[in-house]
Amino acid sequence: MKFSTDRPYSDPERAARKLLDIANATEPVDGKIYIEKINAPMLYQERATPAGADLFA
């Protein structure tokens, strides 16, 4: 019996593709892409969870 749903980005390849999509859509500042510009959309818009976040729940 399964009580919870699968996490949408539990597959590393799917998560990597989404991260690359976000990074490619981000405008670089002085030739750099700041990690906050990638993390925020992934965590708050896509509702992804960091690895190991469920260990302490």
N, CA, C and O atoms as a DFTB+ gen file, in Angstrom:
228 C
 N C O
     1  1       0.838      -1.161       0.000
     2  2       0.000       0.000       0.000
     3  2       0.895       1.240       0.000
     4  3       1.883       1.303       0.733
     5  1       0.545       2.209      -0.817
     6  2       1.344       3.424      -0.946
     7  2       0.518       4.604      -0.435
     8  3      -0.621       4.800      -0.861
     9  1       1.094       5.389       0.479
    10  2       0.345       6.467       1.099
    11  2       0.648       7.842       0.536
    12  3      -0.151       8.763       0.705
    13  1       1.770       8.002      -0.121
    14  2       2.125       9.320      -0.627
    15  2       2.346       9.254      -2.135
    16  3       2.518       8.181      -2.711
    17  1       2.336      10.413      -2.745
    18  2       2.562      10.492      -4.188
    19  2       4.061      10.584      -4.458
    20  3       4.837      10.960      -3.579
    21  1       4.454      10.243      -5.662
    22  2       5.856      10.365      -6.055
    23  2       6.237      11.829      -6.180
    24  3       5.426      12.666      -6.576
    25  1       7.481      12.126      -5.837
    26  2       7.977      13.486      -6.016
    27  2       8.233      13.708      -7.502
    28  3       8.768      12.826      -8.173
    29  1       7.860      14.869      -8.024
    30  2       7.980      15.087      -9.472
    31  2       9.417      15.086      -9.986
    32  3       9.651      14.744     -11.145
    33  1      10.384      15.462      -9.149
    34  2      11.761      15.539      -9.616
    35  2      12.649      14.509      -8.919
    36  3      13.840      14.750      -8.722
    37  1      12.078      13.365      -8.546
    38  2      12.893      12.316      -7.931
    39  2      13.808      11.648      -8.950
    40  3      14.806      11.031      -8.578
    41  1      13.474      11.768     -10.233
    42  2      14.342      11.264     -11.297
    43  2      15.428      12.305     -11.562
    44  3      15.100      13.424     -11.958
    45  1      16.706      11.984     -11.360
    46  2      17.782      12.976     -11.518
    47  2      17.871      13.557     -12.926
    48  3      18.190      14.736     -13.080
    49  1      17.599      12.765     -13.944
    50  2      17.678      13.284     -15.311
    51  2      16.593      14.320     -15.568
    52  3      16.846      15.332     -16.221
    53  1      15.401      14.079     -15.066
    54  2      14.310      15.039     -15.247
    55  2      14.608      16.336     -14.502
    56  3      14.357      17.426     -15.016
    57  1      15.145      16.215     -13.285
    58  2      15.493      17.396     -12.500
    59  2      16.606      18.196     -13.187
    60  3      16.562      19.426     -13.223
    61  1      17.592      17.495     -13.726
    62  2      18.702      18.176     -14.414
    63  2      18.202      18.910     -15.657
    64  3      18.640      20.024     -15.942
    65  1      17.284      18.283     -16.397
    66  2      16.719      18.955     -17.580
    67  2      15.993      20.227     -17.189
    68  3      16.126      21.248     -17.864
    69  1      15.217      20.180     -16.094
    70  2      14.482      21.361     -15.654
    71  2      15.437      22.452     -15.178
    72  3      15.224      23.631     -15.461
    73  1      16.493      22.062     -14.454
    74  2      17.486      23.049     -14.025
    75  2      18.161      23.726     -15.212
    76  3      18.404      24.932     -15.191
    77  1      18.462      22.945     -16.246
    78  2      19.071      23.528     -17.453
    79  2      18.105      24.454     -18.168
    80  3      18.519      25.487     -18.693
    81  1      16.820      24.104     -18.199
    82  2      15.827      24.985     -18.811
    83  2      15.776      26.324     -18.087
    84  3      15.730      27.381     -18.717
    85  1      15.784      26.270     -16.759
    86  2      15.752      27.506     -15.971
    87  2      17.041      28.299     -16.169
    88  3      16.994      29.520     -16.320
    89  1      18.185      27.626     -16.172
    90  2      19.474      28.311     -16.348
    91  2      19.581      28.949     -17.731
    92  3      20.106      30.056     -17.859
    93  1      19.098      28.275     -18.754
    94  2      19.154      28.839     -20.109
    95  2      18.233      30.037     -20.267
    96  3      18.491      30.900     -21.106
    97  1      17.165      30.112     -19.483
    98  2      16.242      31.243     -19.563
    99  2      16.695      32.419     -18.704
   100  3      16.108      33.498     -18.774
   101  1      17.730      32.220     -17.899
   102  2      18.215      33.259     -16.988
   103  2      19.263      34.123     -17.682
   104  3      20.163      33.617     -18.353
   105  1      19.129      35.426     -17.507
   106  2      20.098      36.360     -18.075
   107  2      21.334      36.428     -17.178
   108  3      21.204      36.627     -15.970
   109  1      22.526      36.268     -17.747
   110  2      23.742      36.371     -16.929
   111  2      24.023      37.820     -16.532
   112  3      23.716      38.755     -17.272
   113  1      24.613      37.982     -15.348
   114  2      25.029      39.286     -14.849
   115  2      26.545      39.266     -14.800
   116  3      27.133      38.481     -14.055
   117  1      27.177      40.115     -15.580
   118  2      28.635      40.150     -15.688
   119  2      29.208      38.786     -16.070
   120  3      30.283      38.407     -15.607
   121  1      28.488      38.054     -16.914
   122  2      28.946      36.756     -17.376
   123  2      28.708      35.616     -16.405
   124  3      29.183      34.502     -16.628
   125  1      27.977      35.879     -15.327
   126  2      27.714      34.858     -14.315
   127  2      26.215      34.649     -14.165
   128  3      25.427      35.576     -14.353
   129  1      25.835      33.438     -13.829
   130  2      24.450      33.151     -13.474
   131  2      24.455      32.818     -11.989
   132  3      25.054      31.830     -11.565
   133  1      23.791      33.641     -11.216
   134  2      23.763      33.436      -9.776
   135  2      22.835      32.273      -9.433
   136  3      21.762      32.129     -10.017
   137  1      23.257      31.457      -8.491
   138  2      22.529      30.243      -8.129
   139  2      21.141      30.558      -7.579
   140  3      20.229      29.741      -7.703
   141  1      20.972      31.727      -6.978
   142  2      19.660      32.109      -6.459
   143  2      18.636      32.240      -7.574
   144  3      17.446      31.996      -7.373
   145  1      19.111      32.626      -8.754
   146  2      18.218      32.775      -9.906
   147  2      17.731      31.427     -10.423
   148  3      16.725      31.357     -11.129
   149  1      18.442      30.359     -10.073
   150  2      18.043      29.010     -10.489
   151  2      17.289      28.309      -9.358
   152  3      16.281      27.645      -9.601
   153  1      17.772      28.457      -8.128
   154  2      17.149      27.779      -6.998
   155  2      15.737      28.261      -6.719
   156  3      14.847      27.445      -6.477
   157  1      15.514      29.560      -6.748
   158  2      14.200      30.096      -6.393
   159  2      13.088      29.556      -7.296
   160  3      12.082      29.076      -6.773
   161  1      13.219      29.610      -8.625
   162  2      12.151      29.037      -9.442
   163  2      11.985      27.529      -9.249
   164  3      10.866      27.018      -9.275
   165  1      13.083      26.828      -9.058
   166  2      12.996      25.373      -8.891
   167  2      12.291      25.015      -7.586
   168  3      11.471      24.097      -7.562
   169  1      12.598      25.723      -6.505
   170  2      12.019      25.392      -5.212
   171  2      10.611      25.943      -5.020
   172  3       9.760      25.255      -4.456
   173  1      10.345      27.170      -5.475
   174  2       9.085      27.818      -5.153
   175  2       8.052      27.744      -6.266
   176  3       6.861      27.643      -5.974
   177  1       8.459      27.790      -7.525
   178  2       7.491      27.693      -8.616
   179  2       7.241      26.243      -9.007
   180  3       6.100      25.855      -9.253
   181  1       8.291      25.448      -9.065
   182  2       8.169      24.047      -9.461
   183  2       7.875      23.129      -8.272
   184  3       7.543      21.959      -8.458
   185  1       7.998      23.660      -7.051
   186  2       7.738      22.902      -5.823
   187  2       8.634      21.679      -5.668
   188  3       8.197      20.640      -5.175
   189  1       9.885      21.808      -6.090
   190  2      10.855      20.730      -5.904
   191  2      11.359      20.787      -4.464
   192  3      11.350      21.843      -3.832
   193  1      11.793      19.650      -3.962
   194  2      12.336      19.597      -2.610
   195  2      13.811      19.236      -2.677
   196  3      14.204      18.438      -3.529
   197  1      14.641      19.799      -1.803
   198  2      16.056      19.449      -1.791
   199  2      16.249      17.993      -1.393
   200  3      15.427      17.417      -0.679
   201  1      17.319      17.420      -1.853
   202  2      17.628      16.026      -1.501
   203  2      17.823      15.911      -0.002
   204  3      18.521      16.721       0.609
   205  1      17.211      14.915       0.576
   206  2      17.337      14.694       2.003
   207  2      16.390      15.502       2.859
   208  3      16.431      15.386       4.084
   209  1      15.541      16.315       2.263
   210  2      14.613      17.132       3.049
   211  2      13.605      16.283       3.796
   212  3      13.103      16.694       4.842
   213  1      13.302      15.112       3.278
   214  2      12.325      14.250       3.931
   215  2      12.936      13.421       5.062
   216  3      12.212      12.716       5.765
   217  1      14.243      13.493       5.246
   218  2      14.885      12.718       6.306
   219  2      14.546      13.246       7.686
   220  3      14.525      12.484       8.653
   221  1      14.282      14.532       7.792
   222  2      14.051      15.159       9.091
   223  2      12.587      15.510       9.322
   224  3      12.262      16.179      10.303
   225  1      11.719      15.080       8.455
   226  2      10.292      15.405       8.596
   227  2       9.605      14.495       9.581
   228  3       8.405      14.633       9.816
